[in-house]
């Protein structure tokens, strides 16, 4: 159980430990699908709403953002947002090398 007062530091530590830079000189850190699921669980435990998930597609030369294929909160209940984000991460069309950047 994460203490509410520690939530943001736990989230930042998780991204720092598990995240991968999408480009060498670009400060965006993405998570693999399995790590994104764990991160979503941390958000849920902390009662922090996921606002969006950017999809960074693996390419031959690194990663490229796929803005049209991201997930964004419909601003219903917070539980609906967790379920929507999890359903998105379960999508069969996602690639095994894709990375995910959370907005929260």
VEXTORSE-379267 format. One record per residue: residue number from 0; x, y, z of N, C-alpha, C in turn. Coordinates in steps of 0.001 Angstrom, whole numbers, plus 500000, padded with zeros to 6 digits. Example, Ala and Ser with C-alpha at 12.3 -4.5 7.8 and 13.67 -1.06 7.14 Angstrom:
<pts>
<pt><n>0</n><n_c1>513190</n_c1><n_c2>494310</n_c2><n_c3>507800</n_c3><ca_c1>512300</ca_c1><ca_c2>495500</ca_c2><ca_c3>507800</ca_c3><c_c1>513200</c_c1><c_c2>496700</c_c2><c_c3>507800</c_c3></pt>
<pt><n>1</n><n_c1>512850</n_c1><n_c2>497750</n_c2><n_c3>507080</n_c3><ca_c1>513670</ca_c1><ca_c2>498940</ca_c2><ca_c3>507140</ca_c3><c_c1>512900</c_c1><c_c2>500030</c_c2><c_c3>507870</c_c3></pt>
</pts>
This chain:
<pts>
<pt><n>0</n><n_c1>500849</n_c1><n_c2>498814</n_c2><n_c3>500000</n_c3><ca_c1>500000</ca_c1><ca_c2>500000</ca_c2><ca_c3>500000</ca_c3><c_c1>500890</c_c1><c_c2>501245</c_c2><c_c3>500000</c_c3></pt>
<pt><n>1</n><n_c1>500610</n_c1><n_c2>502146</n_c2><n_c3>499101</n_c3><ca_c1>501372</ca_c1><ca_c2>503390</ca_c2><ca_c3>498989</ca_c3><c_c1>500689</c_c1><c_c2>504458</c_c2><c_c3>499836</c_c3></pt>
<pt><n>2</n><n_c1>501456</n_c1><n_c2>505112</n_c2><n_c3>500696</n_c3><ca_c1>500900</ca_c1><ca_c2>506222</ca_c2><ca_c3>501475</ca_c3><c_c1>500585</c_c1><c_c2>507372</c_c2><c_c3>500532</c_c3></pt>
<pt><n>3</n><n_c1>499461</n_c1><n_c2>508022</n_c2><n_c3>500753</n_c3><ca_c1>499041</ca_c1><ca_c2>509120</ca_c2><ca_c3>499882</ca_c3><c_c1>500110</c_c1><c_c2>510198</c_c2><c_c3>499772</c_c3></pt>
<pt><n>4</n><n_c1>500789</n_c1><n_c2>510493</n_c2><n_c3>500863</n_c3><ca_c1>501809</ca_c1><ca_c2>511545</ca_c2><ca_c3>500844</ca_c3><c_c1>503031</c_c1><c_c2>511159</c_c2><c_c3>500012</c_c3></pt>
<pt><n>5</n><n_c1>503203</n_c1><n_c2>509879</n_c2><n_c3>499748</n_c3><ca_c1>504354</ca_c1><ca_c2>509398</ca_c2><ca_c3>498975</ca_c3><c_c1>504024</c_c1><c_c2>509093</c_c2><c_c3>497520</c_c3></pt>
<pt><n>6</n><n_c1>502786</n_c1><n_c2>509246</n_c2><n_c3>497126</n_c3><ca_c1>502355</ca_c1><ca_c2>508787</ca_c2><ca_c3>495803</ca_c3><c_c1>503191</c_c1><c_c2>509354</c_c2><c_c3>494661</c_c3></pt>
<pt><n>7</n><n_c1>503351</n_c1><n_c2>510654</n_c2><n_c3>494608</n_c3><ca_c1>504039</ca_c1><ca_c2>511239</ca_c2><ca_c3>493460</ca_c3><c_c1>505508</c_c1><c_c2>510846</c_c2><c_c3>493413</c_c3></pt>
<pt><n>8</n><n_c1>506141</n_c1><n_c2>510681</n_c2><n_c3>494566</n_c3><ca_c1>507539</ca_c1><ca_c2>510237</ca_c2><ca_c3>494549</ca_c3><c_c1>507631</c_c1><c_c2>508773</c_c2><c_c3>494136</c_c3></pt>
<pt><n>9</n><n_c1>506673</n_c1><n_c2>507948</n_c2><n_c3>494550</n_c3><ca_c1>506649</ca_c1><ca_c2>506540</ca_c2><ca_c3>494130</ca_c3><c_c1>506442</c_c1><c_c2>506450</c_c2><c_c3>492620</c_c3></pt>
<pt><n>10</n><n_c1>505536</n_c1><n_c2>507253</n_c2><n_c3>492080</n_c3><ca_c1>505288</ca_c1><ca_c2>507253</ca_c2><ca_c3>490633</ca_c3><c_c1>506529</c_c1><c_c2>507706</c_c2><c_c3>489867</c_c3></pt>
<pt><n>11</n><n_c1>507167</n_c1><n_c2>508771</n_c2><n_c3>490325</n_c3><ca_c1>508379</ca_c1><ca_c2>509272</ca_c2><ca_c3>489664</ca_c3><c_c1>509502</c_c1><c_c2>508248</c_c2><c_c3>489738</c_c3></pt>
<pt><n>12</n><n_c1>509654</n_c1><n_c2>507596</n_c2><n_c3>490882</n_c3><ca_c1>510680</ca_c1><ca_c2>506561</ca_c2><ca_c3>491022</ca_c3><c_c1>510413</c_c1><c_c2>505392</c_c2><c_c3>490082</c_c3></pt>
<pt><n>13</n><n_c1>509145</n_c1><n_c2>505014</n_c2><n_c3>489949</n_c3><ca_c1>508790</ca_c1><ca_c2>503907</ca_c2><ca_c3>489059</ca_c3><c_c1>509170</c_c1><c_c2>504242</c_c2><c_c3>487618</c_c3></pt>
<pt><n>14</n><n_c1>508808</n_c1><n_c2>505440</n_c2><n_c3>487176</n_c3><ca_c1>509146</ca_c1><ca_c2>505851</ca_c2><ca_c3>485809</ca_c3><c_c1>510657</c_c1><c_c2>505935</c_c2><c_c3>485641</c_c3></pt>
<pt><n>15</n><n_c1>511355</n_c1><n_c2>506462</n_c2><n_c3>486637</n_c3><ca_c1>512808</ca_c1><ca_c2>506554</ca_c2><ca_c3>486563</ca_c3><c_c1>513485</c_c1><c_c2>505203</c_c2><c_c3>486487</c_c3></pt>
<pt><n>16</n><n_c1>512930</n_c1><n_c2>504222</n_c2><n_c3>487170</n_c3><ca_c1>513513</ca_c1><ca_c2>502879</ca_c2><ca_c3>487194</ca_c3><c_c1>513142</c_c1><c_c2>502067</c_c2><c_c3>485960</c_c3></pt>
<pt><n>17</n><n_c1>511891</n_c1><n_c2>502147</n_c2><n_c3>485530</n_c3><ca_c1>511384</ca_c1><ca_c2>501272</ca_c2><ca_c3>484471</ca_c3><c_c1>511254</c_c1><c_c2>501945</c_c2><c_c3>483108</c_c3></pt>
<pt><n>18</n><n_c1>511293</n_c1><n_c2>503269</n_c2><n_c3>483071</n_c3><ca_c1>511064</ca_c1><ca_c2>503983</ca_c2><ca_c3>481821</ca_c3><c_c1>512237</c_c1><c_c2>503925</c_c2><c_c3>480864</c_c3></pt>
<pt><n>19</n><n_c1>511908</n_c1><n_c2>504101</n_c2><n_c3>479584</n_c3><ca_c1>512909</ca_c1><ca_c2>504170</ca_c2><ca_c3>478520</ca_c3><c_c1>512712</c_c1><c_c2>505487</c_c2><c_c3>477781</c_c3></pt>
<pt><n>20</n><n_c1>513823</n_c1><n_c2>506173</n_c2><n_c3>477505</n_c3><ca_c1>513716</ca_c1><ca_c2>507409</ca_c2><ca_c3>476733</ca_c3><c_c1>513288</c_c1><c_c2>507078</c_c2><c_c3>475311</c_c3></pt>
<pt><n>21</n><n_c1>512337</n_c1><n_c2>507845</n_c2><n_c3>474792</n_c3><ca_c1>511855</ca_c1><ca_c2>507589</ca_c2><ca_c3>473442</ca_c3><c_c1>512832</c_c1><c_c2>508109</c_c2><c_c3>472392</c_c3></pt>
<pt><n>22</n><n_c1>513676</n_c1><n_c2>509066</n_c2><n_c3>472770</n_c3><ca_c1>514739</ca_c1><ca_c2>509574</ca_c2><ca_c3>471900</ca_c3><c_c1>515911</c_c1><c_c2>509981</c_c2><c_c3>472777</c_c3></pt>
<pt><n>23</n><n_c1>517105</n_c1><n_c2>509997</n_c2><n_c3>472207</n_c3><ca_c1>518304</ca_c1><ca_c2>510321</ca_c2><ca_c3>472982</ca_c3><c_c1>518252</c_c1><c_c2>511702</c_c2><c_c3>473624</c_c3></pt>
<pt><n>24</n><n_c1>517839</n_c1><n_c2>512708</n_c2><n_c3>472891</n_c3><ca_c1>517847</ca_c1><ca_c2>514085</ca_c2><ca_c3>473393</ca_c3><c_c1>516443</c_c1><c_c2>514621</c_c2><c_c3>473648</c_c3></pt>
<pt><n>25</n><n_c1>515541</n_c1><n_c2>513740</n_c2><n_c3>474041</n_c3><ca_c1>514147</ca_c1><ca_c2>514126</ca_c2><ca_c3>474247</ca_c3><c_c1>513714</c_c1><c_c2>513584</c_c2><c_c3>475607</c_c3></pt>
<pt><n>26</n><n_c1>513225</n_c1><n_c2>514441</n_c2><n_c3>476500</n_c3><ca_c1>513015</ca_c1><ca_c2>514027</ca_c2><ca_c3>477887</ca_c3><c_c1>511740</c_c1><c_c2>513230</c_c2><c_c3>478173</c_c3></pt>
<pt><n>27</n><n_c1>511170</n_c1><n_c2>512590</n_c2><n_c3>477185</n_c3><ca_c1>509964</ca_c1><ca_c2>511792</ca_c2><ca_c3>477408</ca_c3><c_c1>510373</c_c1><c_c2>510354</c_c2><c_c3>477705</c_c3></pt>
<pt><n>28</n><n_c1>509809</n_c1><n_c2>509804</n_c2><n_c3>478775</n_c3><ca_c1>510130</ca_c1><ca_c2>508452</ca_c2><ca_c3>479202</ca_c3><c_c1>508890</c_c1><c_c2>507580</c_c2><c_c3>479077</c_c3></pt>
<pt><n>29</n><n_c1>508991</n_c1><n_c2>506518</n_c2><n_c3>478278</n_c3><ca_c1>507871</ca_c1><ca_c2>505620</ca_c2><ca_c3>478064</ca_c3><c_c1>508035</c_c1><c_c2>504315</c_c2><c_c3>478817</c_c3></pt>
<pt><n>30</n><n_c1>506932</n_c1><n_c2>503634</n_c2><n_c3>479004</n_c3><ca_c1>506917</ca_c1><ca_c2>502354</ca_c2><ca_c3>479701</ca_c3><c_c1>506487</c_c1><c_c2>501254</c_c2><c_c3>478743</c_c3></pt>
<pt><n>31</n><n_c1>507044</n_c1><n_c2>500067</n_c2><n_c3>478923</n_c3><ca_c1>506572</ca_c1><ca_c2>498913</ca_c2><ca_c3>478167</ca_c3><c_c1>505134</c_c1><c_c2>498624</c_c2><c_c3>478587</c_c3></pt>
<pt><n>32</n><n_c1>504456</n_c1><n_c2>497769</n_c2><n_c3>477841</n_c3><ca_c1>503068</ca_c1><ca_c2>497463</ca_c2><ca_c3>478159</ca_c3><c_c1>502940</c_c1><c_c2>496861</c_c2><c_c3>479556</c_c3></pt>
<pt><n>33</n><n_c1>503801</n_c1><n_c2>495919</n_c2><n_c3>479896</n_c3><ca_c1>503691</ca_c1><ca_c2>495299</ca_c2><ca_c3>481227</ca_c3><c_c1>503971</c_c1><c_c2>496312</c_c2><c_c3>482334</c_c3></pt>
<pt><n>34</n><n_c1>504957</n_c1><n_c2>497180</n_c2><n_c3>482137</n_c3><ca_c1>505230</ca_c1><ca_c2>498218</ca_c2><ca_c3>483133</ca_c3><c_c1>504113</c_c1><c_c2>499257</c_c2><c_c3>483173</c_c3></pt>
<pt><n>35</n><n_c1>503495</n_c1><n_c2>499535</n_c2><n_c3>482025</n_c3><ca_c1>502377</ca_c1><ca_c2>500480</ca_c2><ca_c3>481993</ca_c3><c_c1>501207</c_c1><c_c2>499956</c_c2><c_c3>482822</c_c3></pt>
<pt><n>36</n><n_c1>500978</n_c1><n_c2>498655</n_c2><n_c3>482783</n_c3><ca_c1>499906</ca_c1><ca_c2>498058</ca_c2><ca_c3>483591</ca_c3><c_c1>500209</c_c1><c_c2>498207</c_c2><c_c3>485085</c_c3></pt>
<pt><n>37</n><n_c1>501471</n_c1><n_c2>497970</n_c2><n_c3>485445</n_c3><ca_c1>501874</ca_c1><ca_c2>498137</ca_c2><ca_c3>486847</ca_c3><c_c1>501722</c_c1><c_c2>499594</c_c2><c_c3>487282</c_c3></pt>
<pt><n>38</n><n_c1>502108</n_c1><n_c2>500511</n_c2><n_c3>486394</n_c3><ca_c1>501994</ca_c1><ca_c2>501939</ca_c2><ca_c3>486695</ca_c3><c_c1>500529</c_c1><c_c2>502334</c_c2><c_c3>486868</c_c3></pt>
<pt><n>39</n><n_c1>499670</n_c1><n_c2>501810</n_c2><n_c3>486012</n_c3><ca_c1>498237</ca_c1><ca_c2>502078</ca_c2><ca_c3>486141</ca_c3><c_c1>497730</c_c1><c_c2>501586</c_c2><c_c3>487497</c_c3></pt>
<pt><n>40</n><n_c1>498236</n_c1><n_c2>500445</n_c2><n_c3>487944</n_c3><ca_c1>497870</ca_c1><ca_c2>499946</ca_c2><ca_c3>489267</ca_c3><c_c1>498308</c_c1><c_c2>500887</c_c2><c_c3>490377</c_c3></pt>
<pt><n>41</n><n_c1>499499</n_c1><n_c2>501481</n_c2><n_c3>490227</n_c3><ca_c1>499958</ca_c1><ca_c2>502465</ca_c2><ca_c3>491216</ca_c3><c_c1>499068</c_c1><c_c2>503703</c_c2><c_c3>491208</c_c3></pt>
<pt><n>42</n><n_c1>498696</n_c1><n_c2>504168</n_c2><n_c3>490012</n_c3><ca_c1>497781</ca_c1><ca_c2>505314</ca_c2><ca_c3>489931</ca_c3><c_c1>496476</c_c1><c_c2>505001</c_c2><c_c3>490652</c_c3></pt>
<pt><n>43</n><n_c1>495983</n_c1><n_c2>503794</n_c2><n_c3>490420</n_c3><ca_c1>494720</ca_c1><ca_c2>503389</ca_c2><ca_c3>491044</ca_c3><c_c1>494857</c_c1><c_c2>503346</c_c2><c_c3>492563</c_c3></pt>
<pt><n>44</n><n_c1>495957</n_c1><n_c2>502753</n_c2><n_c3>493029</n_c3><ca_c1>496196</ca_c1><ca_c2>502660</ca_c2><ca_c3>494471</ca_c3><c_c1>496275</c_c1><c_c2>504045</c_c2><c_c3>495113</c_c3></pt>
<pt><n>45</n><n_c1>496838</n_c1><n_c2>504990</n_c2><n_c3>494379</n_c3><ca_c1>496973</ca_c1><ca_c2>506362</ca_c2><ca_c3>494882</ca_c3><c_c1>495729</c_c1><c_c2>507209</c_c2><c_c3>494634</c_c3></pt>
<pt><n>46</n><n_c1>494741</n_c1><n_c2>506648</n_c2><n_c3>493936</n_c3><ca_c1>493519</ca_c1><ca_c2>507377</ca_c2><ca_c3>493580</ca_c3><c_c1>493829</c_c1><c_c2>508609</c_c2><c_c3>492734</c_c3></pt>
<pt><n>47</n><n_c1>494764</n_c1><n_c2>508435</n_c2><n_c3>491796</n_c3><ca_c1>495124</ca_c1><ca_c2>509496</ca_c2><ca_c3>490857</ca_c3><c_c1>494549</c_c1><c_c2>509116</c_c2><c_c3>489497</c_c3></pt>
<pt><n>48</n><n_c1>493804</n_c1><n_c2>510015</n_c2><n_c3>488908</n_c3><ca_c1>493122</ca_c1><ca_c2>509741</ca_c2><ca_c3>487638</ca_c3><c_c1>494115</c_c1><c_c2>509714</c_c2><c_c3>486478</c_c3></pt>
<pt><n>49</n><n_c1>494076</n_c1><n_c2>508664</n_c2><n_c3>485663</n_c3><ca_c1>494843</ca_c1><ca_c2>508700</ca_c2><ca_c3>484417</ca_c3><c_c1>494108</c_c1><c_c2>509611</c_c2><c_c3>483430</c_c3></pt>
<pt><n>50</n><n_c1>494802</n_c1><n_c2>510593</n_c2><n_c3>482888</n_c3><ca_c1>494172</ca_c1><ca_c2>511539</ca_c2><ca_c3>481963</ca_c3><c_c1>494387</c_c1><c_c2>511153</c_c2><c_c3>480511</c_c3></pt>
<pt><n>51</n><n_c1>495497</n_c1><n_c2>510496</n_c2><n_c3>480242</n_c3><ca_c1>495789</ca_c1><ca_c2>510097</ca_c2><ca_c3>478879</ca_c3><c_c1>496994</c_c1><c_c2>509180</c_c2><c_c3>478829</c_c3></pt>
<pt><n>52</n><n_c1>497095</n_c1><n_c2>508458</n_c2><n_c3>477724</n_c3><ca_c1>498251</ca_c1><ca_c2>507610</ca_c2><ca_c3>477464</ca_c3><c_c1>498678</c_c1><c_c2>507871</c_c2><c_c3>476026</c_c3></pt>
<pt><n>53</n><n_c1>499900</n_c1><n_c2>508369</n_c2><n_c3>475856</n_c3><ca_c1>500456</ca_c1><ca_c2>508555</ca_c2><ca_c3>474514</ca_c3><c_c1>501089</c_c1><c_c2>507249</c_c2><c_c3>474070</c_c3></pt>
<pt><n>54</n><n_c1>500879</n_c1><n_c2>506916</n_c2><n_c3>472823</n_c3><ca_c1>501473</ca_c1><ca_c2>505719</ca_c2><ca_c3>472234</ca_c3><c_c1>502698</c_c1><c_c2>506120</c_c2><c_c3>471423</c_c3></pt>
<pt><n>55</n><n_c1>503836</n_c1><n_c2>505534</n_c2><n_c3>471753</n_c3><ca_c1>505076</ca_c1><ca_c2>505739</ca_c2><ca_c3>471010</ca_c3><c_c1>505402</c_c1><c_c2>504431</c_c2><c_c3>470315</c_c3></pt>
<pt><n>56</n><n_c1>505272</n_c1><n_c2>504437</n_c2><n_c3>468986</n_c3><ca_c1>505490</ca_c1><ca_c2>503245</ca_c2><ca_c3>468167</ca_c3><c_c1>506973</c_c1><c_c2>503016</c_c2><c_c3>467923</c_c3></pt>
<pt><n>57</n><n_c1>507385</n_c1><n_c2>501782</n_c2><n_c3>468057</n_c3><ca_c1>508758</ca_c1><ca_c2>501411</ca_c2><ca_c3>467733</ca_c3><c_c1>508936</c_c1><c_c2>501478</c_c2><c_c3>466218</c_c3></pt>
<pt><n>58</n><n_c1>510028</n_c1><n_c2>502107</n_c2><n_c3>465784</n_c3><ca_c1>510364</ca_c1><ca_c2>502187</ca_c2><ca_c3>464363</ca_c3><c_c1>511767</c_c1><c_c2>501621</c_c2><c_c3>464172</c_c3></pt>
<pt><n>59</n><n_c1>512222</n_c1><n_c2>501584</n_c2><n_c3>462961</n_c3><ca_c1>513573</ca_c1><ca_c2>501093</ca_c2><ca_c3>462677</ca_c3><c_c1>514640</c_c1><c_c2>502001</c_c2><c_c3>463285</c_c3></pt>
<pt><n>60</n><n_c1>514287</n_c1><n_c2>503255</n_c2><n_c3>463545</n_c3><ca_c1>515268</ca_c1><ca_c2>504231</ca_c2><ca_c3>464034</ca_c3><c_c1>514961</c_c1><c_c2>504744</c_c2><c_c3>465436</c_c3></pt>
<pt><n>61</n><n_c1>514099</n_c1><n_c2>504070</n_c2><n_c3>466172</n_c3><ca_c1>513758</ca_c1><ca_c2>504521</ca_c2><ca_c3>467522</ca_c3><c_c1>512260</c_c1><c_c2>504464</c_c2><c_c3>467754</c_c3></pt>
<pt><n>62</n><n_c1>511680</n_c1><n_c2>505607</n_c2><n_c3>468123</n_c3><ca_c1>510253</ca_c1><ca_c2>505677</ca_c2><ca_c3>468425</ca_c3><c_c1>509647</c_c1><c_c2>506923</c_c2><c_c3>467802</c_c3></pt>
<pt><n>63</n><n_c1>508348</n_c1><n_c2>506837</n_c2><n_c3>467498</n_c3><ca_c1>507612</ca_c1><ca_c2>507966</ca_c2><ca_c3>466947</ca_c3><c_c1>506225</c_c1><c_c2>507978</c_c2><c_c3>467588</c_c3></pt>
<pt><n>64</n><n_c1>505775</n_c1><n_c2>509155</n_c2><n_c3>468005</n_c3><ca_c1>504470</ca_c1><ca_c2>509249</ca_c2><ca_c3>468651</ca_c3><c_c1>503364</c_c1><c_c2>509016</c_c2><c_c3>467624</c_c3></pt>
<pt><n>65</n><n_c1>502354</n_c1><n_c2>508265</n_c2><n_c3>468028</n_c3><ca_c1>501179</ca_c1><ca_c2>508012</ca_c2><ca_c3>467204</ca_c3><c_c1>500003</c_c1><c_c2>508699</c_c2><c_c3>467893</c_c3></pt>
<pt><n>66</n><n_c1>499886</n_c1><n_c2>509999</n_c2><n_c3>467647</n_c3><ca_c1>498897</ca_c1><ca_c2>510814</ca_c2><ca_c3>468338</ca_c3><c_c1>497460</c_c1><c_c2>510380</c_c2><c_c3>468129</c_c3></pt>
<pt><n>67</n><n_c1>497163</n_c1><n_c2>509786</n_c2><n_c3>466996</n_c3><ca_c1>495795</ca_c1><ca_c2>509376</ca_c2><ca_c3>466710</ca_c3><c_c1>495393</c_c1><c_c2>508106</c_c2><c_c3>467453</c_c3></pt>
<pt><n>68</n><n_c1>496366</n_c1><n_c2>507363</n_c2><n_c3>467953</n_c3><ca_c1>496064</ca_c1><ca_c2>506074</ca_c2><ca_c3>468577</ca_c3><c_c1>496232</c_c1><c_c2>506069</c_c2><c_c3>470092</c_c3></pt>
<pt><n>69</n><n_c1>496344</n_c1><n_c2>507231</n_c2><n_c3>470710</n_c3><ca_c1>496464</ca_c1><ca_c2>507288</ca_c2><ca_c3>472161</ca_c3><c_c1>495119</c_c1><c_c2>507064</c_c2><c_c3>472833</c_c3></pt>
<pt><n>70</n><n_c1>495158</n_c1><n_c2>507026</n_c2><n_c3>474140</n_c3><ca_c1>493938</ca_c1><ca_c2>506910</ca_c2><ca_c3>474937</ca_c3><c_c1>493794</c_c1><c_c2>508173</c_c2><c_c3>475777</c_c3></pt>
<pt><n>71</n><n_c1>492566</n_c1><n_c2>508662</n_c2><n_c3>475874</n_c3><ca_c1>492310</ca_c1><ca_c2>509860</ca_c2><ca_c3>476669</ca_c3><c_c1>491062</c_c1><c_c2>509661</c_c2><c_c3>477519</c_c3></pt>
<pt><n>72</n><n_c1>491111</n_c1><n_c2>510150</n_c2><n_c3>478721</n_c3><ca_c1>490009</ca_c1><ca_c2>510030</ca_c2><ca_c3>479669</ca_c3><c_c1>488746</c_c1><c_c2>510667</c_c2><c_c3>479104</c_c3></pt>
<pt><n>73</n><n_c1>487621</n_c1><n_c2>510011</n_c2><n_c3>479357</n_c3><ca_c1>486332</ca_c1><ca_c2>510597</ca_c2><ca_c3>478988</ca_c3><c_c1>485770</c_c1><c_c2>511425</c_c2><c_c3>480132</c_c3></pt>
<pt><n>74</n><n_c1>486530</n_c1><n_c2>511503</n_c2><n_c3>481250</n_c3><ca_c1>486184</ca_c1><ca_c2>512300</ca_c2><ca_c3>482426</ca_c3><c_c1>484871</c_c1><c_c2>511855</c_c2><c_c3>483056</c_c3></pt>
<pt><n>75</n><n_c1>484629</n_c1><n_c2>510545</n_c2><n_c3>482997</n_c3><ca_c1>483510</ca_c1><ca_c2>509987</ca_c2><ca_c3>483754</ca_c3><c_c1>483986</c_c1><c_c2>509755</c_c2><c_c3>485174</c_c3></pt>
<pt><n>76</n><n_c1>483654</n_c1><n_c2>508613</n_c2><n_c3>485718</n_c3><ca_c1>484154</ca_c1><ca_c2>508292</ca_c2><ca_c3>487053</ca_c3><c_c1>485621</c_c1><c_c2>507902</c_c2><c_c3>486954</c_c3></pt>
<pt><n>77</n><n_c1>486318</n_c1><n_c2>508030</n_c2><n_c3>488055</n_c3><ca_c1>487730</ca_c1><ca_c2>507663</ca_c2><ca_c3>488073</ca_c3><c_c1>487877</c_c1><c_c2>506160</c_c2><c_c3>487800</c_c3></pt>
<pt><n>78</n><n_c1>486948</n_c1><n_c2>505354</n_c2><n_c3>488295</n_c3><ca_c1>486989</ca_c1><ca_c2>503905</ca_c2><ca_c3>488049</ca_c3><c_c1>486809</c_c1><c_c2>503608</c_c2><c_c3>486562</c_c3></pt>
<pt><n>79</n><n_c1>485922</n_c1><n_c2>504339</n_c2><n_c3>485900</n_c3><ca_c1>485736</ca_c1><ca_c2>504154</ca_c2><ca_c3>484458</ca_c3><c_c1>487019</c_c1><c_c2>504495</c_c2><c_c3>483705</c_c3></pt>
<pt><n>80</n><n_c1>487752</n_c1><n_c2>505497</n_c2><n_c3>484176</n_c3><ca_c1>489020</ca_c1><ca_c2>505842</ca_c2><ca_c3>483530</ca_c3><c_c1>490064</c_c1><c_c2>504747</c_c2><c_c3>483718</c_c3></pt>
<pt><n>81</n><n_c1>490126</n_c1><n_c2>504149</n_c2><n_c3>484902</n_c3><ca_c1>491052</ca_c1><ca_c2>503028</ca_c2><ca_c3>485095</ca_c3><c_c1>490698</c_c1><c_c2>501877</c_c2><c_c3>484159</c_c3></pt>
<pt><n>82</n><n_c1>489419</n_c1><n_c2>501562</n_c2><n_c3>484089</n_c3><ca_c1>488983</ca_c1><ca_c2>500459</ca_c2><ca_c3>483230</ca_c3><c_c1>489237</c_c1><c_c2>500773</c_c2><c_c3>481756</c_c3></pt>
<pt><n>83</n><n_c1>488998</n_c1><n_c2>502013</n_c2><n_c3>481357</n_c3><ca_c1>489253</ca_c1><ca_c2>502409</ca_c2><ca_c3>479972</ca_c3><c_c1>490725</c_c1><c_c2>502333</c_c2><c_c3>479617</c_c3></pt>
<pt><n>84</n><n_c1>491582</n_c1><n_c2>502787</n_c2><n_c3>480526</n_c3><ca_c1>493028</ca_c1><ca_c2>502730</ca_c2><ca_c3>480289</ca_c3><c_c1>493503</c_c1><c_c2>501285</c_c2><c_c3>480216</c_c3></pt>
<pt><n>85</n><n_c1>492986</n_c1><n_c2>500430</n_c2><n_c3>481088</n_c3><ca_c1>493373</ca_c1><ca_c2>499020</ca_c2><ca_c3>481070</ca_c3><c_c1>492892</c_c1><c_c2>498344</c_c2><c_c3>479790</c_c3></pt>
<pt><n>86</n><n_c1>491678</n_c1><n_c2>498643</n_c2><n_c3>479361</n_c3><ca_c1>491174</ca_c1><ca_c2>498081</ca_c2><ca_c3>478105</ca_c3><c_c1>492059</c_c1><c_c2>498518</c_c2><c_c3>476939</c_c3></pt>
<pt><n>87</n><n_c1>492483</n_c1><n_c2>499765</n_c2><n_c3>476950</n_c3><ca_c1>493391</ca_c1><ca_c2>500269</ca_c2><ca_c3>475909</ca_c3><c_c1>494697</c_c1><c_c2>499478</c_c2><c_c3>475916</c_c3></pt>
<pt><n>88</n><n_c1>495294</n_c1><n_c2>499290</n_c2><n_c3>477095</n_c3><ca_c1>496557</ca_c1><ca_c2>498555</ca_c2><ca_c3>477184</ca_c3><c_c1>496396</c_c1><c_c2>497086</c_c2><c_c3>476800</c_c3></pt>
<pt><n>89</n><n_c1>495170</n_c1><n_c2>496564</n_c2><n_c3>476854</n_c3><ca_c1>494884</ca_c1><ca_c2>495186</ca_c2><ca_c3>476446</ca_c3><c_c1>494601</c_c1><c_c2>495056</c_c2><c_c3>474954</c_c3></pt>
<pt><n>90</n><n_c1>494600</n_c1><n_c2>496157</n_c2><n_c3>474216</n_c3><ca_c1>494271</ca_c1><ca_c2>496129</ca_c2><ca_c3>472788</ca_c3><c_c1>495235</c_c1><c_c2>495230</c_c2><c_c3>472022</c_c3></pt>
<pt><n>91</n><n_c1>494678</n_c1><n_c2>494363</n_c2><n_c3>471194</n_c3><ca_c1>495489</ca_c1><ca_c2>493404</ca_c2><ca_c3>470441</ca_c3><c_c1>496333</c_c1><c_c2>494059</c_c2><c_c3>469361</c_c3></pt>
<pt><n>92</n><n_c1>495977</n_c1><n_c2>495227</n_c2><n_c3>468905</n_c3><ca_c1>496702</ca_c1><ca_c2>495875</ca_c2><ca_c3>467809</ca_c3><c_c1>497974</c_c1><c_c2>496582</c_c2><c_c3>468274</c_c3></pt>
<pt><n>93</n><n_c1>498215</n_c1><n_c2>496656</n_c2><n_c3>469580</n_c3><ca_c1>499441</ca_c1><ca_c2>497287</ca_c2><ca_c3>470078</ca_c3><c_c1>500639</c_c1><c_c2>496389</c_c2><c_c3>469801</c_c3></pt>
<pt><n>94</n><n_c1>501775</n_c1><n_c2>497010</n_c2><n_c3>469493</n_c3><ca_c1>502990</ca_c1><ca_c2>496253</ca_c2><ca_c3>469212</ca_c3><c_c1>503752</c_c1><c_c2>495908</c_c2><c_c3>470484</c_c3></pt>
<pt><n>95</n><n_c1>504490</n_c1><n_c2>494825</n_c2><n_c3>470437</n_c3><ca_c1>505221</ca_c1><ca_c2>494368</ca_c2><ca_c3>471624</ca_c3><c_c1>506358</c_c1><c_c2>495309</c_c2><c_c3>472014</c_c3></pt>
<pt><n>96</n><n_c1>506826</n_c1><n_c2>496136</n_c2><n_c3>471085</n_c3><ca_c1>507923</ca_c1><ca_c2>497069</ca_c2><ca_c3>471375</ca_c3><c_c1>507437</c_c1><c_c2>498498</c_c2><c_c3>471601</c_c3></pt>
<pt><n>97</n><n_c1>506137</n_c1><n_c2>498734</n_c2><n_c3>471531</n_c3><ca_c1>505589</ca_c1><ca_c2>500069</ca_c2><ca_c3>471748</ca_c3><c_c1>505826</c_c1><c_c2>500519</c_c2><c_c3>473183</c_c3></pt>
<pt><n>98</n><n_c1>505921</n_c1><n_c2>501832</n_c2><n_c3>473364</n_c3><ca_c1>506058</ca_c1><ca_c2>502426</ca_c2><ca_c3>474691</ca_c3><c_c1>504864</c_c1><c_c2>503333</c_c2><c_c3>474963</c_c3></pt>
<pt><n>99</n><n_c1>504573</n_c1><n_c2>503524</n_c2><n_c3>476245</n_c3><ca_c1>503407</ca_c1><ca_c2>504287</ca_c2><ca_c3>476666</ca_c3><c_c1>503827</c_c1><c_c2>505371</c_c2><c_c3>477646</c_c3></pt>
<pt><n>100</n><n_c1>503348</n_c1><n_c2>506588</n_c2><n_c3>477393</n_c3><ca_c1>503652</ca_c1><ca_c2>507733</ca_c2><ca_c3>478253</ca_c3><c_c1>502336</c_c1><c_c2>508193</c_c2><c_c3>478875</c_c3></pt>
<pt><n>101</n><n_c1>502300</n_c1><n_c2>508201</n_c2><n_c3>480196</n_c3><ca_c1>501082</ca_c1><ca_c2>508553</ca_c2><ca_c3>480926</ca_c3><c_c1>501001</c_c1><c_c2>510041</c_c2><c_c3>481188</c_c3></pt>
<pt><n>102</n><n_c1>499773</n_c1><n_c2>510537</n_c2><n_c3>481135</n_c3><ca_c1>499435</ca_c1><ca_c2>511876</ca_c2><ca_c3>481607</ca_c3><c_c1>498506</c_c1><c_c2>511669</c_c2><c_c3>482797</c_c3></pt>
<pt><n>103</n><n_c1>498827</n_c1><n_c2>512314</n_c2><n_c3>483894</n_c3><ca_c1>498012</ca_c1><ca_c2>512129</ca_c2><ca_c3>485104</ca_c3><c_c1>498029</c_c1><c_c2>513374</c_c2><c_c3>485952</c_c3></pt>
</pts>
